[in-house]
Structures are given as structure tokens and as C-alpha cells.
Amino acid sequence: MALDVLGGIDATTILDFENEYGVSPGTVNGIQMPFKSNEISAEVAQGEDTTLNGRRDPVEPYDERLDVKGKIAVPMDVYAYGNWLRAGFGIPTKTGTGPYIYTFKVKGLTMPSFLVETGIGGTEYYLYNGCRMSNLSCQVGTQGELTSNIDIVGRDEGYSQAAYDATPTEYTYLPYQNSNATVFMGGVEVGICADISLNIGFGLDEDMFAIGGGGKRADAKPGKMAVTGNLTTFFTNSDNYILGRDKVETSLELRWVRGAHELSVLFPEMQLQRKSPAVTGPKGIRYQQTFNAYYGDDVNNSSVVWTVTNDTDALYGTA
């Protein structure tokens, strides 16, 4: 007898933003998000009850707290990716009348909360409320898919055989590729980068469980961010070594351009690690340094600035 095993081929990931932490909004506005994999899961670990009762048999286990978390791997595309940036940085500032320019920055001491629904087979739906982004990362090179990893921490889980939103918004899928990327350092285009990885940690307090909360997170407050990365270049001279040795402040920007559309991330103030190059063989020397971005006094007033430019108005909410 054949097994009717559900697969990932028709799985869906739906995103919607909450007005109150952990509570689905009164007006449903689901967005169907393209994704590579969705590993969000709710888990209650079982603990061993050590009670002695005169028998060798184990007694009923006890339940630990409900832990909602996981990673979603997503494409960096023209339209949908901006919603993940909204999840991390809030509603952007919009300028332009076509093309439209959406600018995302670190703002204040709060972060949005949102819900994520994982749909499987058109009949099984798992809804996760009270979600916040704990980490955003991506790796840019010269081959392979351009993918961003979104780490999420949530509060609660619900199961249904009916979708959260039967008619979610779905955008045209136009992905950026590694070949669309250009790198700028200190405002000058750099043509010697082999690989760049970016990591933005939002400093969530994931341990906010309170007595009487049913084992669910009471919140996941954002804390001090960490904005870091790795830069690998072909070694042509000691310029980057000197920048790191002398703690020279510079900027780093990546831009992806597809026709009239553009995605960029700017670190207005950053420092490269002091690290001398190593020779590992006869081939061209690849020189890797870590970097740390921060806010000091730059006019952008943010340690990281994401910009989405496309031809569609009112995509990522209104303040």
C-alpha cells in the first residue's frame, strides 16, 4: 500500500505583522513569502521525573517550556525580501514617486512582532505567534544561490486544517543573483572581493518565561545589536591590512542591481580586523578579515542601512 506522504513541494510560508505581541491582528493581511527551507518549530522537551514509588518502572515525564524558534532560508529578491527587513527594522522611510525607495534603519529600542504560518499539503497549518527576528545573515560570492538566513524566536504555536489567510498577497518573484552584486569600500568600488558574509544579531532576550504563562515566552525583548562579517579579498597590496592595523574607520556597501531595481546594504562606520596575510600555497592569496560595524557619529544615524528600490508603491506598511 502506497503511503500518502506529504512533501515540501507545495509547502507555504505566510507572514503577517502583529499589532500586539503574540496576538494575531484583527485584520488578516497574510503575505506568501518565497523560501528555500523553513525550520521553525515548537518544541516541548520532556524531562525525567525522578520520583521513587517502589517500582523500577519510570513514572510519567514532566514537560519543559514551549520553545518556538527556527531558521528560514529565503531568496534576496526585488519585492518580498523587504518584508523580512521590515520584520527586523520596522516600517521603512519611503521616498520617490516611481521608482520607490524604501530605507530601513535601526530605530529606537523596539522591534516589530509578527506571525509565521507553515502550510503543508494544503491541509496542515502551523501558526506561530509572537515572533521576532533574532538574527539575519547572508553570504555573497561569485557562484551559487543568493540566500539570506532569518533566525526567528516565537511565543506560541497553533494547529489548524484551515489556512490563516485563504487569499494571501503574493509578489512577482524576481531574485537577485551573486552576479548582480557590486562592493564599495569608503565609497569606492572594489573589484578584488571574493566572498563577503554578513551577520546582524538583534540581541533578543530569549529567556523571558514567567510563572503563570503556561510555559510560553512572555516576550522576547530586543537588546544590543551585533553587526559583523567576514571580508575575503585577493591580496594585491597591504591597504586593507593597514586599515585594520591603524583602526581606520571606513564604510562598506553591497549593491545588487537588476534592471531598474536595486537592493543595498550599507555599513556607514566599520573597522577591519588587524590580521596579516597568510601564504598557504602557490595560488593567488586570499586574504580574510573580520569586520565590525557600529554607530558613532555618521549622518545616517544607524549602524546598518538597507535600501530597497523597486517600481511598487506602499509595499512595506505605513508609519
Secondary structure as UniProt FT lines:
FT   TURN            9..10
FT   STRAND          12..17
FT   TURN            21..22
FT   STRAND          31..32
FT   STRAND          37..38
FT   STRAND          41..47
FT   STRAND          62..75
FT   HELIX           81..89
FT   STRAND          93..95
FT   STRAND          100..105
FT   TURN            108..109
FT   STRAND          114..120
FT   TURN            121..123
FT   STRAND          124..140
FT   STRAND          147..154
FT   STRAND          156..160
FT   STRAND          169..170
FT   HELIX           178..180
FT   STRAND          181..185
FT   TURN            186..187
FT   STRAND          188..190
FT   STRAND          193..201
FT   TURN            206..207
FT   TURN            211..212
FT   TURN            214..215
FT   STRAND          226..234
FT   HELIX           239..245
FT   TURN            246..247
FT   STRAND          250..258
FT   TURN            259..260
FT   STRAND          261..272
FT   STRAND          286..293
FT   TURN            299..300
FT   STRAND          305..310
//
